[in-house]
């Protein structure tokens, strides 16, 4: 990209009101709902949530979003950011008290279903047929694909990066395994796009652009996955520590009870 092209690229911005207005409304409602929470955990959650909203604005309103339809590497940055950064950040920003029990939410966030939907979308939108269909219809990309990226990711990560270490829907070990297994469709999709010897999308993008996008998904996805896996491993370690403390406390209580019982028997015999 020469200097002129680079200047033209970075001068392209858009308001995208169909997405930015809901973002501002979401920010307002979230801040209003958590305004009375002043503990350090709530402050950290607010930072995570606002960062998640910020990533959406970054890949929609900036030149990345403007050129996502005609530059494959921009599209892939948008895709990777929304699915692998926005979704998890919104989960980590969700208040710890938010654990809805309605059947629809439980089904959409169920570990197996959310994994399958996430993997299917990760692969499906980059198959030649669906991708060409979406890119030829901007309204599908802007109003369906982009929101679904982070909504599907939110449901997938909801149980895997849960802030609560007690009463979890799945074990911390399963969360680590689930995240590890998700690396397979993510990295393989990017890898096969990268090594393709010809255009996969009816020459919509140059081969170099296509390979650049594939490498972003392949390498970038692995780096981001490693970050969220470290979060899950941390939760796993903390969970085991708490379990160990609980077991030690139970053993100590049983020992104390046994000692009192033995002392009572000795006094009775004397």
C-alpha positions in Angstrom: 0.0 0.0 0.0 1.6 3.3 -1.1 1.4 6.5 0.9 -1.5 7.9 -1.2 -3.5 4.7 -0.8 -2.7 4.6 2.9 -3.9 8.2 3.4 -7.1 7.4 1.5 -7.6 4.3 3.6 -7.2 6.0 7.0 -9.3 9.0 6.0 -12.4 6.8 5.5 -14.7 6.8 8.6 -18.4 6.2 9.0 -21.0 6.9 11.7 -22.9 3.6 11.0 -25.9 4.8 13.1 -27.7 1.4 12.9 -24.9 0.0 15.1 -23.5 3.0 16.9 -26.9 4.2 18.3 -27.6 0.8 19.9 -24.1 0.8 21.3 -24.6 4.2 23.0 -28.0 3.0 24.3 -26.3 -0.2 25.7 -23.6 1.9 27.3 -26.1 4.2 28.9 -28.3 1.3 30.2 -25.3 -0.6 31.6 -23.8 2.4 33.4 -27.2 3.3 34.8 -27.8 -0.3 36.0 -24.3 -0.5 37.7 -24.1 3.1 38.9 -24.5 2.0 42.6 -21.8 -0.7 42.4 -18.6 0.8 43.8 -16.6 -2.4 44.7 -13.4 -3.1 42.8 -15.0 -6.1 41.0 -17.8 -3.9 39.6 -15.3 -1.3 38.4 -13.3 -4.0 36.7 -16.4 -5.4 35.0 -17.4 -1.9 33.8 -13.9 -1.6 32.2 -14.4 -4.9 30.5 -17.9 -4.1 29.2 -17.0 -0.7 27.9 -13.9 -2.1 26.2 -16.2 -4.7 24.5 -18.4 -1.9 23.2 -15.3 0.0 22.1 -14.1 -2.9 20.0 -17.4 -2.9 18.2 -17.1 0.8 17.4 -13.5 0.2 16.3 -14.3 -2.4 13.7 -17.4 -0.7 12.5 -16.9 3.1 12.4 -13.1 3.2 11.5 -11.6 2.4 8.1 -11.6 -1.3 9.1 -15.4 -1.3 9.0 -15.6 1.0 5.9 -13.4 -1.3 3.9 -14.5 -4.7 5.3 -16.6 -5.3 2.2 -13.8 -4.8 -0.3 -10.6 -5.7 1.6 -10.5 -9.2 2.9 -8.0 -8.5 5.6 -10.2 -5.7 7.0 -13.1 -8.1 7.0 -11.1 -10.7 8.9 -9.9 -8.2 11.5 -13.6 -7.3 12.0 -14.5 -10.9 12.2 -11.8 -11.9 14.6 -12.3 -8.9 16.8 -16.0 -9.3 17.2 -16.0 -13.1 17.8 -12.8 -13.5 19.8 -12.5 -10.1 21.6 -15.9 -8.4 21.8 -17.8 -11.4 22.9 -15.5 -12.4 25.8 -15.0 -8.8 26.9 -18.8 -8.4 27.2 -19.0 -11.6 29.2 -16.3 -10.5 31.6 -18.1 -7.2 31.9 -21.4 -8.8 32.8 -22.3 -8.2 36.4 -21.8 -11.3 38.6 -25.4 -11.2 39.7 -26.6 -11.8 36.1 -27.5 -15.5 35.8 -30.8 -15.7 34.0 -32.8 -18.9 34.5 -35.1 -18.6 31.5 -35.1 -21.6 29.2 -34.1 -19.7 26.0 -31.0 -18.2 27.5 -30.0 -21.5 29.1 -30.4 -23.3 25.7 -28.5 -20.7 23.7 -25.7 -20.7 26.2 -25.6 -24.4 26.8 -21.9 -25.6 26.4 -22.5 -28.1 23.5 -25.0 -26.0 21.5 -23.1 -22.7 21.8 -19.9 -24.5 20.8 -21.5 -26.0 17.7 -23.1 -22.7 16.7 -19.9 -20.7 17.3 -17.8 -23.2 15.3 -20.4 -23.4 12.5 -20.5 -19.6 12.1 -16.7 -19.4 12.3 -16.4 -21.8 9.4 -19.7 -21.2 7.5 -19.4 -17.5 6.8 -16.0 -18.1 5.2 -17.1 -20.8 2.8 -17.1 -19.5 -0.8 -20.9 -19.6 -1.3 -22.1 -18.0 1.9 -19.3 -15.4 1.9 -20.0 -14.2 -1.6 -23.7 -14.1 -0.9 -23.1 -11.9 2.2 -20.6 -9.6 0.6 -22.9 -9.0 -2.4 -25.7 -7.9 0.0 -24.3 -5.2 2.4 -27.5 -5.2 4.5 -26.9 -8.9 5.3 -23.4 -8.1 6.5 -24.3 -4.9 8.4 -27.5 -5.9 10.1 -27.2 -9.7 10.4 -23.6 -10.9 10.2 -21.9 -8.2 12.3 -24.4 -8.4 15.3 -24.4 -12.2 15.1 -20.6 -12.3 15.4 -20.5 -11.0 18.9 -24.0 -12.3 20.0 -23.0 -15.9 19.2 -19.6 -15.3 20.8 -21.3 -14.0 24.0 -23.3 -17.2 24.4 -20.3 -19.3 23.7 -18.0 -17.6 26.2 -20.7 -17.0 28.9 -20.0 -20.2 30.8 -16.4 -20.5 29.8 -15.2 -17.2 31.3 -17.8 -17.1 34.1 -16.8 -14.7 36.9 -18.3 -16.9 39.6 -16.2 -19.8 40.8 -19.1 -21.4 42.7 -22.3 -22.8 41.2 -20.7 -22.9 37.7 -22.7 -24.6 35.0 -19.6 -26.4 33.7 -16.4 -27.3 35.4 -13.3 -25.1 34.9 -11.5 -28.0 33.4 -14.2 -28.4 30.8 -14.0 -24.7 30.0 -10.3 -25.0 29.2 -10.9 -28.1 27.1 -13.8 -26.4 25.2 -11.6 -23.3 24.4 -8.7 -25.6 23.3 -11.0 -27.6 21.0 -12.3 -24.3 19.4 -8.8 -23.5 18.2 -9.2 -26.4 15.7 -11.9 -24.9 13.5 -10.6 -21.3 14.0 -7.0 -22.0 12.9 -7.8 -24.5 10.2 -10.2 -22.1 8.6 -7.6 -19.4 8.5 -4.9 -21.9 7.4 -6.9 -23.2 4.4 -7.8 -19.7 3.3 -4.1 -18.8 3.5 -2.8 -21.7 1.5 -5.5 -21.6 -1.2 -3.7 -21.2 -4.6 -6.6 -19.3 -6.1 -9.4 -16.9 -5.2 -12.0 -18.5 -3.1 -14.5 -15.8 -3.6 -15.1 -15.2 -7.3 -12.1 -12.8 -7.5 -13.7 -10.4 -5.0 -10.3 -9.9 -3.4 -6.7 -10.2 -4.7 -4.9 -13.4 -3.8 -2.5 -11.4 -1.6 -5.4 -9.8 0.2 -7.0 -13.2 0.7 -3.8 -14.7 2.1 -3.3 -11.7 4.4 -6.8 -12.2 5.8 -6.2 -16.0 6.2 -3.0 -15.3 8.1 -4.8 -12.9 10.4 -7.4 -15.5 11.3 -4.8 -18.2 11.6 -2.2 -16.5 13.7 -4.3 -13.8 15.3 -6.9 -16.3 16.4 -4.3 -18.5 18.1 -2.9 -15.6 20.0 -6.3 -14.4 21.2 -7.4 -18.0 22.0 -4.2 -18.4 24.2 -5.3 -15.3 26.2 -8.8 -16.6 27.0 -7.4 -20.0 27.7 -5.1 -18.4 30.3 -8.2 -16.8 31.9 -9.9 -20.2 32.0 -6.8 -21.8 33.5 -6.6 -19.1 36.1 -10.2 -19.8 37.1 -9.5 -23.5 37.2 -6.5 -22.9 39.5 -8.5 -20.6 41.8 -11.4 -23.1 41.9 -9.0 -25.9 42.9 -7.5 -23.6 45.6 -11.0 -22.9 47.0 -11.9 -26.5 46.9 -8.7 -27.4 48.7 -9.4 -24.8 51.4 -13.0 -26.2 51.8 -11.7 -29.8 52.1 -9.1 -28.7 54.6 -11.8 -26.9 56.6 -14.0 -30.0 56.6 -11.2 -32.3 57.7 -10.3 -29.8 60.5 -14.0 -29.7 61.6 -14.3 -33.5 61.6 -11.0 -33.8 63.6 -12.3 -31.2 66.1 -15.6 -33.0 66.4 -13.8 -36.4 66.9 -11.6 -34.9 69.5 -14.5 -33.5 71.4 -16.2 -36.8 71.2 -13.2 -38.7 72.5 -12.8 -36.2 75.4 -16.4 -36.7 76.3 -16.0 -40.4 76.3 -12.9 -40.2 78.5 -14.7 -38.0 81.0 -17.6 -40.4 81.1 -15.4 -43.3 81.8 -13.6 -41.5 84.6 
